[in-house]
């Protein structure tokens, strides 16, 4: 199936792919610190193992960085 990850189209060979599985396949470091949007909607961290990606979906991994002066 083809999906977009952070704006780049990618081919994924797994058909029953959860967001949690996609985080592993994409080798996202510190996955617990990443927010995920699926087709523009945020996915609750508790639902990443039961939310599945389908063909043509758009997934964004959002990394928040702290900082200060």
mmCIF file as Biopython writes it, N, C-alpha, C and O atoms, coordinates in Angstrom:
data_model
#
loop_
_atom_site.group_PDB
_atom_site.id
_atom_site.type_symbol
_atom_site.label_atom_id
_atom_site.label_alt_id
_atom_site.label_comp_id
_atom_site.label_asym_id
_atom_site.label_entity_id
_atom_site.label_seq_id
_atom_site.pdbx_PDB_ins_code
_atom_site.Cartn_x
_atom_site.Cartn_y
_atom_site.Cartn_z
_atom_site.occupancy
_atom_site.B_iso_or_equiv
_atom_site.auth_seq_id
_atom_site.auth_asym_id
_atom_site.pdbx_PDB_model_num
ATOM 1   N N  . UNK A ? 1  ? 0.837  -1.171 0.000  1.0 0.0 1  A 1 
ATOM 2   C CA . UNK A ? 1  ? 0.000  0.000  0.000  1.0 0.0 1  A 1 
ATOM 3   C C  . UNK A ? 1  ? 0.885  1.239  0.000  1.0 0.0 1  A 1 
ATOM 4   O O  . UNK A ? 1  ? 2.023  1.207  0.468  1.0 0.0 1  A 1 
ATOM 5   N N  . UNK A ? 2  ? 0.348  2.321  -0.528 1.0 0.0 2  A 1 
ATOM 6   C CA . UNK A ? 2  ? 1.081  3.590  -0.567 1.0 0.0 2  A 1 
ATOM 7   C C  . UNK A ? 2  ? 0.472  4.530  0.462  1.0 0.0 2  A 1 
ATOM 8   O O  . UNK A ? 2  ? -0.744 4.716  0.516  1.0 0.0 2  A 1 
ATOM 9   N N  . UNK A ? 3  ? 1.342  5.117  1.277  1.0 0.0 3  A 1 
ATOM 10  C CA . UNK A ? 3  ? 0.921  6.112  2.247  1.0 0.0 3  A 1 
ATOM 11  C C  . UNK A ? 3  ? 1.904  7.277  2.199  1.0 0.0 3  A 1 
ATOM 12  O O  . UNK A ? 3  ? 3.014  7.143  1.683  1.0 0.0 3  A 1 
ATOM 13  N N  . UNK A ? 4  ? 1.492  8.408  2.737  1.0 0.0 4  A 1 
ATOM 14  C CA . UNK A ? 4  ? 2.400  9.538  2.854  1.0 0.0 4  A 1 
ATOM 15  C C  . UNK A ? 4  ? 2.804  9.664  4.317  1.0 0.0 4  A 1 
ATOM 16  O O  . UNK A ? 4  ? 1.961  9.706  5.213  1.0 0.0 4  A 1 
ATOM 17  N N  . UNK A ? 5  ? 4.112  9.723  4.533  1.0 0.0 5  A 1 
ATOM 18  C CA . UNK A ? 5  ? 4.647  9.923  5.875  1.0 0.0 5  A 1 
ATOM 19  C C  . UNK A ? 5  ? 5.406  11.238 5.853  1.0 0.0 5  A 1 
ATOM 20  O O  . UNK A ? 5  ? 6.389  11.392 5.128  1.0 0.0 5  A 1 
ATOM 21  N N  . UNK A ? 6  ? 4.938  12.180 6.655  1.0 0.0 6  A 1 
ATOM 22  C CA . UNK A ? 6  ? 5.526  13.522 6.697  1.0 0.0 6  A 1 
ATOM 23  C C  . UNK A ? 6  ? 5.691  14.111 5.296  1.0 0.0 6  A 1 
ATOM 24  O O  . UNK A ? 6  ? 6.718  14.709 4.973  1.0 0.0 6  A 1 
ATOM 25  N N  . UNK A ? 7  ? 4.655  13.928 4.469  1.0 0.0 7  A 1 
ATOM 26  C CA . UNK A ? 7  ? 4.623  14.523 3.144  1.0 0.0 7  A 1 
ATOM 27  C C  . UNK A ? 7  ? 5.313  13.744 2.041  1.0 0.0 7  A 1 
ATOM 28  O O  . UNK A ? 7  ? 5.253  14.138 0.876  1.0 0.0 7  A 1 
ATOM 29  N N  . UNK A ? 8  ? 5.973  12.636 2.389  1.0 0.0 8  A 1 
ATOM 30  C CA . UNK A ? 8  ? 6.680  11.843 1.369  1.0 0.0 8  A 1 
ATOM 31  C C  . UNK A ? 8  ? 5.947  10.529 1.142  1.0 0.0 8  A 1 
ATOM 32  O O  . UNK A ? 8  ? 5.672  9.787  2.085  1.0 0.0 8  A 1 
ATOM 33  N N  . UNK A ? 9  ? 5.634  10.252 -0.116 1.0 0.0 9  A 1 
ATOM 34  C CA . UNK A ? 9  ? 4.947  9.007  -0.445 1.0 0.0 9  A 1 
ATOM 35  C C  . UNK A ? 9  ? 5.888  7.827  -0.263 1.0 0.0 9  A 1 
ATOM 36  O O  . UNK A ? 9  ? 7.040  7.855  -0.696 1.0 0.0 9  A 1 
ATOM 37  N N  . UNK A ? 10 ? 5.372  6.790  0.390  1.0 0.0 10 A 1 
ATOM 38  C CA . UNK A ? 10 ? 6.171  5.587  0.628  1.0 0.0 10 A 1 
ATOM 39  C C  . UNK A ? 10 ? 5.320  4.354  0.389  1.0 0.0 10 A 1 
ATOM 40  O O  . UNK A ? 10 ? 4.107  4.353  0.604  1.0 0.0 10 A 1 
ATOM 41  N N  . UNK A ? 11 ? 5.984  3.315  -0.056 1.0 0.0 11 A 1 
ATOM 42  C CA . UNK A ? 11 ? 5.350  2.014  -0.273 1.0 0.0 11 A 1 
ATOM 43  C C  . UNK A ? 11 ? 5.594  1.175  0.974  1.0 0.0 11 A 1 
ATOM 44  O O  . UNK A ? 11 ? 6.730  1.041  1.428  1.0 0.0 11 A 1 
ATOM 45  N N  . UNK A ? 12 ? 4.521  0.612  1.525  1.0 0.0 12 A 1 
ATOM 46  C CA . UNK A ? 12 ? 4.625  -0.233 2.717  1.0 0.0 12 A 1 
ATOM 47  C C  . UNK A ? 12 ? 4.055  -1.599 2.359  1.0 0.0 12 A 1 
ATOM 48  O O  . UNK A ? 12 ? 2.949  -1.698 1.829  1.0 0.0 12 A 1 
ATOM 49  N N  . UNK A ? 13 ? 4.816  -2.651 2.653  1.0 0.0 13 A 1 
ATOM 50  C CA . UNK A ? 13 ? 4.394  -3.996 2.253  1.0 0.0 13 A 1 
ATOM 51  C C  . UNK A ? 13 ? 3.453  -4.658 3.260  1.0 0.0 13 A 1 
ATOM 52  O O  . UNK A ? 13 ? 2.844  -5.682 2.948  1.0 0.0 13 A 1 
ATOM 53  N N  . UNK A ? 14 ? 3.324  -4.093 4.455  1.0 0.0 14 A 1 
ATOM 54  C CA . UNK A ? 14 ? 2.456  -4.663 5.489  1.0 0.0 14 A 1 
ATOM 55  C C  . UNK A ? 14 ? 1.034  -4.165 5.257  1.0 0.0 14 A 1 
ATOM 56  O O  . UNK A ? 14 ? 0.829  -2.974 5.023  1.0 0.0 14 A 1 
ATOM 57  N N  . UNK A ? 15 ? 0.044  -5.065 5.320  1.0 0.0 15 A 1 
ATOM 58  C CA . UNK A ? 15 ? -1.335 -4.654 5.057  1.0 0.0 15 A 1 
ATOM 59  C C  . UNK A ? 15 ? -2.083 -4.275 6.333  1.0 0.0 15 A 1 
ATOM 60  O O  . UNK A ? 15 ? -2.790 -3.266 6.337  1.0 0.0 15 A 1 
ATOM 61  N N  . UNK A ? 16 ? -1.956 -5.036 7.402  1.0 0.0 16 A 1 
ATOM 62  C CA . UNK A ? 16 ? -2.615 -4.712 8.672  1.0 0.0 16 A 1 
ATOM 63  C C  . UNK A ? 16 ? -1.627 -3.969 9.555  1.0 0.0 16 A 1 
ATOM 64  O O  . UNK A ? 16 ? -1.058 -4.538 10.487 1.0 0.0 16 A 1 
ATOM 65  N N  . UNK A ? 17 ? -1.428 -2.689 9.251  1.0 0.0 17 A 1 
ATOM 66  C CA . UNK A ? 17 ? -0.395 -1.910 9.916  1.0 0.0 17 A 1 
ATOM 67  C C  . UNK A ? 17 ? -1.019 -0.882 10.852 1.0 0.0 17 A 1 
ATOM 68  O O  . UNK A ? 17 ? -1.747 0.014  10.426 1.0 0.0 17 A 1 
ATOM 69  N N  . UNK A ? 18 ? -0.717 -1.035 12.128 1.0 0.0 18 A 1 
ATOM 70  C CA . UNK A ? 18 ? -1.198 -0.066 13.113 1.0 0.0 18 A 1 
ATOM 71  C C  . UNK A ? 18 ? -0.230 1.108  13.164 1.0 0.0 18 A 1 
ATOM 72  O O  . UNK A ? 18 ? 0.881  1.038  12.638 1.0 0.0 18 A 1 
ATOM 73  N N  . UNK A ? 19 ? -0.660 2.174  13.797 1.0 0.0 19 A 1 
ATOM 74  C CA . UNK A ? 19 ? 0.218  3.327  13.986 1.0 0.0 19 A 1 
ATOM 75  C C  . UNK A ? 19 ? 1.429  2.900  14.815 1.0 0.0 19 A 1 
ATOM 76  O O  . UNK A ? 19 ? 2.551  3.312  14.522 1.0 0.0 19 A 1 
ATOM 77  N N  . UNK A ? 20 ? 1.215  2.087  15.838 1.0 0.0 20 A 1 
ATOM 78  C CA . UNK A ? 20 ? 2.332  1.596  16.657 1.0 0.0 20 A 1 
ATOM 79  C C  . UNK A ? 20 ? 3.318  0.810  15.797 1.0 0.0 20 A 1 
ATOM 80  O O  . UNK A ? 20 ? 4.529  0.963  15.955 1.0 0.0 20 A 1 
ATOM 81  N N  . UNK A ? 21 ? 2.825  -0.019 14.900 1.0 0.0 21 A 1 
ATOM 82  C CA . UNK A ? 21 ? 3.685  -0.776 13.992 1.0 0.0 21 A 1 
ATOM 83  C C  . UNK A ? 21 ? 4.423  0.134  13.033 1.0 0.0 21 A 1 
ATOM 84  O O  . UNK A ? 21 ? 5.594  -0.093 12.729 1.0 0.0 21 A 1 
ATOM 85  N N  . UNK A ? 22 ? 3.742  1.162  12.558 1.0 0.0 22 A 1 
ATOM 86  C CA . UNK A ? 22 ? 4.369  2.112  11.640 1.0 0.0 22 A 1 
ATOM 87  C C  . UNK A ? 22 ? 5.498  2.874  12.340 1.0 0.0 22 A 1 
ATOM 88  O O  . UNK A ? 22 ? 6.536  3.136  11.733 1.0 0.0 22 A 1 
ATOM 89  N N  . UNK A ? 23 ? 5.303  3.225  13.589 1.0 0.0 23 A 1 
ATOM 90  C CA . UNK A ? 23 ? 6.362  3.890  14.345 1.0 0.0 23 A 1 
ATOM 91  C C  . UNK A ? 23 ? 7.608  3.012  14.418 1.0 0.0 23 A 1 
ATOM 92  O O  . UNK A ? 23 ? 8.732  3.508  14.329 1.0 0.0 23 A 1 
ATOM 93  N N  . UNK A ? 24 ? 7.401  1.695  14.580 1.0 0.0 24 A 1 
ATOM 94  C CA . UNK A ? 24 ? 8.539  0.763  14.633 1.0 0.0 24 A 1 
ATOM 95  C C  . UNK A ? 24 ? 9.197  0.624  13.259 1.0 0.0 24 A 1 
ATOM 96  O O  . UNK A ? 24 ? 10.422 0.670  13.146 1.0 0.0 24 A 1 
ATOM 97  N N  . UNK A ? 25 ? 8.382  0.455  12.217 1.0 0.0 25 A 1 
ATOM 98  C CA . UNK A ? 25 ? 8.910  0.295  10.859 1.0 0.0 25 A 1 
ATOM 99  C C  . UNK A ? 25 ? 9.694  1.545  10.441 1.0 0.0 25 A 1 
ATOM 100 O O  . UNK A ? 25 ? 10.738 1.444  9.796  1.0 0.0 25 A 1 
ATOM 101 N N  . UNK A ? 26 ? 9.181  2.716  10.813 1.0 0.0 26 A 1 
ATOM 102 C CA . UNK A ? 26 ? 9.825  3.973  10.453 1.0 0.0 26 A 1 
ATOM 103 C C  . UNK A ? 26 ? 11.021 4.279  11.361 1.0 0.0 26 A 1 
ATOM 104 O O  . UNK A ? 26 ? 11.710 5.282  11.175 1.0 0.0 26 A 1 
ATOM 105 N N  . UNK A ? 27 ? 11.256 3.409  12.339 1.0 0.0 27 A 1 
ATOM 106 C CA . UNK A ? 27 ? 12.380 3.558  13.281 1.0 0.0 27 A 1 
ATOM 107 C C  . UNK A ? 27 ? 12.369 4.916  13.975 1.0 0.0 27 A 1 
ATOM 108 O O  . UNK A ? 27 ? 13.391 5.595  14.079 1.0 0.0 27 A 1 
ATOM 109 N N  . UNK A ? 28 ? 11.185 5.288  14.443 1.0 0.0 28 A 1 
ATOM 110 C CA . UNK A ? 28 ? 11.033 6.547  15.163 1.0 0.0 28 A 1 
ATOM 111 C C  . UNK A ? 28 ? 11.626 6.380  16.553 1.0 0.0 28 A 1 
ATOM 112 O O  . UNK A ? 28 ? 11.198 5.528  17.331 1.0 0.0 28 A 1 
ATOM 113 N N  . UNK A ? 29 ? 12.614 7.206  16.847 1.0 0.0 29 A 1 
ATOM 114 C CA . UNK A ? 29 ? 13.237 7.171  18.164 1.0 0.0 29 A 1 
ATOM 115 C C  . UNK A ? 29 ? 12.359 7.923  19.155 1.0 0.0 29 A 1 
ATOM 116 O O  . UNK A ? 29 ? 11.716 8.908  18.795 1.0 0.0 29 A 1 
ATOM 117 N N  . UNK A ? 30 ? 12.333 7.465  20.388 1.0 0.0 30 A 1 
ATOM 118 C CA . UNK A ? 30 ? 11.542 8.094  21.447 1.0 0.0 30 A 1 
ATOM 119 C C  . UNK A ? 30 ? 10.089 8.257  21.008 1.0 0.0 30 A 1 
ATOM 120 O O  . UNK A ? 30 ? 9.526  9.348  21.097 1.0 0.0 30 A 1 
ATOM 121 N N  . UNK A ? 31 ? 9.489  7.170  20.535 1.0 0.0 31 A 1 
ATOM 122 C CA . UNK A ? 31 ? 8.119  7.205  20.020 1.0 0.0 31 A 1 
ATOM 123 C C  . UNK A ? 31 ? 7.131  7.763  21.049 1.0 0.0 31 A 1 
ATOM 124 O O  . UNK A ? 31 ? 6.103  8.333  20.681 1.0 0.0 31 A 1 
ATOM 125 N N  . UNK A ? 32 ? 7.438  7.599  22.318 1.0 0.0 32 A 1 
ATOM 126 C CA . UNK A ? 32 ? 6.544  8.116  23.358 1.0 0.0 32 A 1 
ATOM 127 C C  . UNK A ? 32 ? 6.536  9.651  23.398 1.0 0.0 32 A 1 
ATOM 128 O O  . UNK A ? 32 ? 5.659  10.251 24.019 1.0 0.0 32 A 1 
ATOM 129 N N  . UNK A ? 33 ? 7.499  10.272 22.746 1.0 0.0 33 A 1 
ATOM 130 C CA . UNK A ? 33 ? 7.598  11.730 22.713 1.0 0.0 33 A 1 
ATOM 131 C C  . UNK A ? 33 ? 7.063  12.324 21.402 1.0 0.0 33 A 1 
ATOM 132 O O  . UNK A ? 33 ? 7.163  13.529 21.173 1.0 0.0 33 A 1 
ATOM 133 N N  . UNK A ? 34 ? 6.498  11.472 20.553 1.0 0.0 34 A 1 
ATOM 134 C CA . UNK A ? 34 ? 6.033  11.911 19.230 1.0 0.0 34 A 1 
ATOM 135 C C  . UNK A ? 34 ? 4.509  11.912 19.202 1.0 0.0 34 A 1 
ATOM 136 O O  . UNK A ? 34 ? 3.869  10.958 19.645 1.0 0.0 34 A 1 
ATOM 137 N N  . UNK A ? 35 ? 3.937  12.985 18.680 1.0 0.0 35 A 1 
ATOM 138 C CA . UNK A ? 35 ? 2.500  13.016 18.426 1.0 0.0 35 A 1 
ATOM 139 C C  . UNK A ? 35 ? 2.275  12.581 16.986 1.0 0.0 35 A 1 
ATOM 140 O O  . UNK A ? 35 ? 3.089  12.861 16.106 1.0 0.0 35 A 1 
ATOM 141 N N  . UNK A ? 36 ? 1.169  11.897 16.757 1.0 0.0 36 A 1 
ATOM 142 C CA . UNK A ? 36 ? 0.886  11.366 15.422 1.0 0.0 36 A 1 
ATOM 143 C C  . UNK A ? 36 ? -0.444 11.927 14.924 1.0 0.0 36 A 1 
ATOM 144 O O  . UNK A ? 36 ? -1.446 11.931 15.640 1.0 0.0 36 A 1 
ATOM 145 N N  . UNK A ? 37 ? -0.425 12.397 13.690 1.0 0.0 37 A 1 
ATOM 146 C CA . UNK A ? 37 ? -1.650 12.796 13.017 1.0 0.0 37 A 1 
ATOM 147 C C  . UNK A ? 37 ? -1.908 11.802 11.893 1.0 0.0 37 A 1 
ATOM 148 O O  . UNK A ? 37 ? -1.006 11.450 11.134 1.0 0.0 37 A 1 
ATOM 149 N N  . UNK A ? 38 ? -3.150 11.361 11.803 1.0 0.0 38 A 1 
ATOM 150 C CA . UNK A ? 38 ? -3.585 10.476 10.717 1.0 0.0 38 A 1 
ATOM 151 C C  . UNK A ? 38 ? -4.664 11.226 9.956  1.0 0.0 38 A 1 
ATOM 152 O O  . UNK A ? 38 ? -5.742 11.497 10.485 1.0 0.0 38 A 1 
ATOM 153 N N  . UNK A ? 39 ? -4.361 11.555 8.711  1.0 0.0 39 A 1 
ATOM 154 C CA . UNK A ? 39 ? -5.293 12.314 7.861  1.0 0.0 39 A 1 
ATOM 155 C C  . UNK A ? 39 ? -5.759 13.591 8.550  1.0 0.0 39 A 1 
ATOM 156 O O  . UNK A ? 39 ? -6.933 13.955 8.477  1.0 0.0 39 A 1 
ATOM 157 N N  . UNK A ? 40 ? -4.821 14.272 9.225  1.0 0.0 40 A 1 
ATOM 158 C CA . UNK A ? 40 ? -5.113 15.558 9.835  1.0 0.0 40 A 1 
ATOM 159 C C  . UNK A ? 40 ? -5.685 15.511 11.237 1.0 0.0 40 A 1 
ATOM 160 O O  . UNK A ? 40 ? -5.889 16.559 11.849 1.0 0.0 40 A 1 
ATOM 161 N N  . UNK A ? 41 ? -5.952 14.319 11.767 1.0 0.0 41 A 1 
ATOM 162 C CA . UNK A ? 41 ? -6.512 14.187 13.116 1.0 0.0 41 A 1 
ATOM 163 C C  . UNK A ? 41 ? -5.484 13.541 14.044 1.0 0.0 41 A 1 
ATOM 164 O O  . UNK A ? 41 ? -4.822 12.573 13.671 1.0 0.0 41 A 1 
ATOM 165 N N  . UNK A ? 42 ? -5.359 14.077 15.237 1.0 0.0 42 A 1 
ATOM 166 C CA . UNK A ? 42 ? -4.415 13.498 16.188 1.0 0.0 42 A 1 
ATOM 167 C C  . UNK A ? 42 ? -4.897 12.132 16.660 1.0 0.0 42 A 1 
ATOM 168 O O  . UNK A ? 42 ? -6.089 11.916 16.879 1.0 0.0 42 A 1 
ATOM 169 N N  . UNK A ? 43 ? -3.945 11.215 16.812 1.0 0.0 43 A 1 
ATOM 170 C CA . UNK A ? 43 ? -4.229 9.867  17.322 1.0 0.0 43 A 1 
ATOM 171 C C  . UNK A ? 43 ? -3.784 9.840  18.776 1.0 0.0 43 A 1 
ATOM 172 O O  . UNK A ? 43 ? -2.635 10.154 19.086 1.0 0.0 43 A 1 
ATOM 173 N N  . UNK A ? 44 ? -4.693 9.464  19.665 1.0 0.0 44 A 1 
ATOM 174 C CA . UNK A ? 44 ? -4.366 9.367  21.083 1.0 0.0 44 A 1 
ATOM 175 C C  . UNK A ? 44 ? -3.317 8.279  21.277 1.0 0.0 44 A 1 
ATOM 176 O O  . UNK A ? 44 ? -3.391 7.219  20.656 1.0 0.0 44 A 1 
ATOM 177 N N  . UNK A ? 45 ? -2.348 8.543  22.134 1.0 0.0 45 A 1 
ATOM 178 C CA . UNK A ? 45 ? -1.265 7.570  22.356 1.0 0.0 45 A 1 
ATOM 179 C C  . UNK A ? 45 ? -1.800 6.204  22.782 1.0 0.0 45 A 1 
ATOM 180 O O  . UNK A ? 45 ? -1.213 5.177  22.440 1.0 0.0 45 A 1 
ATOM 181 N N  . UNK A ? 46 ? -2.897 6.182  23.516 1.0 0.0 46 A 1 
ATOM 182 C CA . UNK A ? 46 ? -3.491 4.919  23.967 1.0 0.0 46 A 1 
ATOM 183 C C  . UNK A ? 46 ? -4.113 4.128  22.813 1.0 0.0 46 A 1 
ATOM 184 O O  . UNK A ? 46 ? -4.390 2.937  22.957 1.0 0.0 46 A 1 
ATOM 185 N N  . UNK A ? 47 ? -4.330 4.779  21.677 1.0 0.0 47 A 1 
ATOM 186 C CA . UNK A ? 47 ? -4.990 4.125  20.542 1.0 0.0 47 A 1 
ATOM 187 C C  . UNK A ? 47 ? -4.043 3.746  19.406 1.0 0.0 47 A 1 
ATOM 188 O O  . UNK A ? 47 ? -4.503 3.269  18.368 1.0 0.0 47 A 1 
ATOM 189 N N  . UNK A ? 48 ? -2.731 3.945  19.571 1.0 0.0 48 A 1 
ATOM 190 C CA . UNK A ? 48 ? -1.810 3.691  18.459 1.0 0.0 48 A 1 
ATOM 191 C C  . UNK A ? 48 ? -1.766 2.229  18.041 1.0 0.0 48 A 1 
ATOM 192 O O  . UNK A ? 48 ? -1.477 1.930  16.882 1.0 0.0 48 A 1 
ATOM 193 N N  . UNK A ? 49 ? -2.048 1.307  18.965 1.0 0.0 49 A 1 
ATOM 194 C CA . UNK A ? 49 ? -2.023 -0.114 18.601 1.0 0.0 49 A 1 
ATOM 195 C C  . UNK A ? 49 ? -3.337 -0.593 17.987 1.0 0.0 49 A 1 
ATOM 196 O O  . UNK A ? 49 ? -3.394 -1.683 17.418 1.0 0.0 49 A 1 
ATOM 197 N N  . UNK A ? 50 ? -4.399 0.222  18.099 1.0 0.0 50 A 1 
ATOM 198 C CA . UNK A ? 50 ? -5.684 -0.187 17.526 1.0 0.0 50 A 1 
ATOM 199 C C  . UNK A ? 50 ? -6.179 0.749  16.423 1.0 0.0 50 A 1 
ATOM 200 O O  . UNK A ? 50 ? -7.316 0.634  15.965 1.0 0.0 50 A 1 
ATOM 201 N N  . UNK A ? 51 ? -5.322 1.670  16.005 1.0 0.0 51 A 1 
ATOM 202 C CA . UNK A ? 51 ? -5.626 2.553  14.875 1.0 0.0 51 A 1 
ATOM 203 C C  . UNK A ? 51 ? -4.773 2.099  13.701 1.0 0.0 51 A 1 
ATOM 204 O O  . UNK A ? 51 ? -3.545 2.069  13.793 1.0 0.0 51 A 1 
ATOM 205 N N  . UNK A ? 52 ? -5.423 1.746  12.597 1.0 0.0 52 A 1 
ATOM 206 C CA . UNK A ? 52 ? -4.718 1.157  11.466 1.0 0.0 52 A 1 
ATOM 207 C C  . UNK A ? 52 ? -4.629 2.112  10.278 1.0 0.0 52 A 1 
ATOM 208 O O  . UNK A ? 52 ? -5.524 2.918  10.023 1.0 0.0 52 A 1 
ATOM 209 N N  . UNK A ? 53 ? -3.525 1.988  9.572  1.0 0.0 53 A 1 
ATOM 210 C CA . UNK A ? 53 ? -3.256 2.796  8.380  1.0 0.0 53 A 1 
ATOM 211 C C  . UNK A ? 53 ? -3.821 2.072  7.166  1.0 0.0 53 A 1 
ATOM 212 O O  . UNK A ? 53 ? -3.694 0.854  7.039  1.0 0.0 53 A 1 
ATOM 213 N N  . UNK A ? 54 ? -4.452 2.848  6.267  1.0 0.0 54 A 1 
ATOM 214 C CA . UNK A ? 54 ? -4.999 2.283  5.033  1.0 0.0 54 A 1 
ATOM 215 C C  . UNK A ? 54 ? -4.310 2.923  3.837  1.0 0.0 54 A 1 
ATOM 216 O O  . UNK A ? 54 ? -3.648 3.952  3.966  1.0 0.0 54 A 1 
ATOM 217 N N  . UNK A ? 55 ? -4.472 2.311  2.684  1.0 0.0 55 A 1 
ATOM 218 C CA . UNK A ? 55 ? -3.899 2.829  1.448  1.0 0.0 55 A 1 
ATOM 219 C C  . UNK A ? 55 ? -4.315 4.286  1.260  1.0 0.0 55 A 1 
ATOM 220 O O  . UNK A ? 55 ? -5.474 4.639  1.480  1.0 0.0 55 A 1 
ATOM 221 N N  . UNK A ? 56 ? -3.377 5.121  0.856  1.0 0.0 56 A 1 
ATOM 222 C CA . UNK A ? 56 ? -3.572 6.549  0.576  1.0 0.0 56 A 1 
ATOM 223 C C  . UNK A ? 56 ? -3.692 7.424  1.820  1.0 0.0 56 A 1 
ATOM 224 O O  . UNK A ? 56 ? -3.954 8.621  1.703  1.0 0.0 56 A 1 
ATOM 225 N N  . UNK A ? 57 ? -3.505 6.851  3.004  1.0 0.0 57 A 1 
ATOM 226 C CA . UNK A ? 57 ? -3.546 7.662  4.222  1.0 0.0 57 A 1 
ATOM 227 C C  . UNK A ? 57 ? -2.336 8.577  4.295  1.0 0.0 57 A 1 
ATOM 228 O O  . UNK A ? 57 ? -1.295 8.306  3.697  1.0 0.0 57 A 1 
ATOM 229 N N  . UNK A ? 58 ? -2.493 9.666  5.041  1.0 0.0 58 A 1 
ATOM 230 C CA . UNK A ? 58 ? -1.392 10.599 5.288  1.0 0.0 58 A 1 
ATOM 231 C C  . UNK A ? 58 ? -1.115 10.610 6.780  1.0 0.0 58 A 1 
ATOM 232 O O  . UNK A ? 58 ? -2.001 10.877 7.592  1.0 0.0 58 A 1 
ATOM 233 N N  . UNK A ? 59 ? 0.136  10.314 7.129  1.0 0.0 59 A 1 
ATOM 234 C CA . UNK A ? 59 ? 0.560  10.242 8.524  1.0 0.0 59 A 1 
ATOM 235 C C  . UNK A ? 59 ? 1.656  11.270 8.745  1.0 0.0 59 A 1 
ATOM 236 O O  . UNK A ? 59 ? 2.581  11.393 7.941  1.0 0.0 59 A 1 
ATOM 237 N N  . UNK A ? 60 ? 1.543  12.004 9.839  1.0 0.0 60 A 1 
ATOM 238 C CA . UNK A ? 60 ? 2.576  12.960 10.202 1.0 0.0 60 A 1 
ATOM 239 C C  . UNK A ? 60 ? 3.060  12.657 11.606 1.0 0.0 60 A 1 
ATOM 240 O O  . UNK A ? 60 ? 2.261  12.487 12.527 1.0 0.0 60 A 1 
ATOM 241 N N  . UNK A ? 61 ? 4.367  12.591 11.766 1.0 0.0 61 A 1 
ATOM 242 C CA . UNK A ? 61 ? 4.975  12.448 13.070 1.0 0.0 61 A 1 
ATOM 243 C C  . UNK A ? 61 ? 5.427  13.840 13.490 1.0 0.0 61 A 1 
ATOM 244 O O  . UNK A ? 61 ? 6.219  14.476 12.795 1.0 0.0 61 A 1 
ATOM 245 N N  . UNK A ? 62 ? 4.932  14.305 14.608 1.0 0.0 62 A 1 
ATOM 246 C CA . UNK A ? 62 ? 5.226  15.655 15.076 1.0 0.0 62 A 1 
ATOM 247 C C  . UNK A ? 62 ? 6.121  15.580 16.299 1.0 0.0 62 A 1 
ATOM 248 O O  . UNK A ? 62 ? 5.760  14.995 17.319 1.0 0.0 62 A 1 
ATOM 249 N N  . UNK A ? 63 ? 7.277  16.175 16.179 1.0 0.0 63 A 1 
ATOM 250 C CA . UNK A ? 63 ? 8.272  16.177 17.244 1.0 0.0 63 A 1 
ATOM 251 C C  . UNK A ? 63 ? 8.250  17.542 17.920 1.0 0.0 63 A 1 
ATOM 252 O O  . UNK A ? 63 ? 8.501  18.562 17.278 1.0 0.0 63 A 1 
ATOM 253 N N  . UNK A ? 64 ? 7.953  17.561 19.195 1.0 0.0 64 A 1 
ATOM 254 C CA . UNK A ? 64 ? 7.918  18.820 19.924 1.0 0.0 64 A 1 
ATOM 255 C C  . UNK A ? 64 ? 9.231  19.015 20.650 1.0 0.0 64 A 1 
ATOM 256 O O  . UNK A ? 64 ? 9.762  18.106 21.288 1.0 0.0 64 A 1 
ATOM 257 N N  . UNK A ? 65 ? 9.730  20.215 20.534 1.0 0.0 65 A 1 
ATOM 258 C CA . UNK A ? 65 ? 11.021 20.525 21.158 1.0 0.0 65 A 1 
ATOM 259 C C  . UNK A ? 65 ? 10.818 21.656 22.159 1.0 0.0 65 A 1 
ATOM 260 O O  . UNK A ? 65 ? 10.187 22.671 21.862 1.0 0.0 65 A 1 
ATOM 261 N N  . UNK A ? 66 ? 11.357 21.457 23.323 1.0 0.0 66 A 1 
ATOM 262 C CA . UNK A ? 66 ? 11.281 22.496 24.348 1.0 0.0 66 A 1 
ATOM 263 C C  . UNK A ? 66 ? 12.468 23.424 24.220 1.0 0.0 66 A 1 
ATOM 264 O O  . UNK A ? 66 ? 13.462 23.133 23.555 1.0 0.0 66 A 1 
ATOM 265 N N  . UNK A ? 67 ? 12.325 24.498 24.855 1.0 0.0 67 A 1 
ATOM 266 C CA . UNK A ? 67 ? 13.425 25.446 24.823 1.0 0.0 67 A 1 
ATOM 267 C C  . UNK A ? 67 ? 13.103 26.638 25.688 1.0 0.0 67 A 1 
ATOM 268 O O  . UNK A ? 67 ? 12.034 26.721 26.293 1.0 0.0 67 A 1 
ATOM 269 N N  . UNK A ? 68 ? 13.992 27.512 25.735 1.0 0.0 68 A 1 
ATOM 270 C CA . UNK A ? 68 ? 13.757 28.698 26.535 1.0 0.0 68 A 1 
ATOM 271 C C  . UNK A ? 68 ? 14.920 29.671 26.377 1.0 0.0 68 A 1 
ATOM 272 O O  . UNK A ? 68 ? 15.884 29.441 25.648 1.0 0.0 68 A 1 
ATOM 273 N N  . UNK A ? 69 ? 14.773 30.723 27.075 1.0 0.0 69 A 1 
ATOM 274 C CA . UNK A ? 69 ? 15.781 31.773 26.992 1.0 0.0 69 A 1 
ATOM 275 C C  . UNK A ? 69 ? 16.692 31.704 28.186 1.0 0.0 69 A 1 
ATOM 276 O O  . UNK A ? 69 ? 17.615 32.509 28.305 1.0 0.0 69 A 1 
#
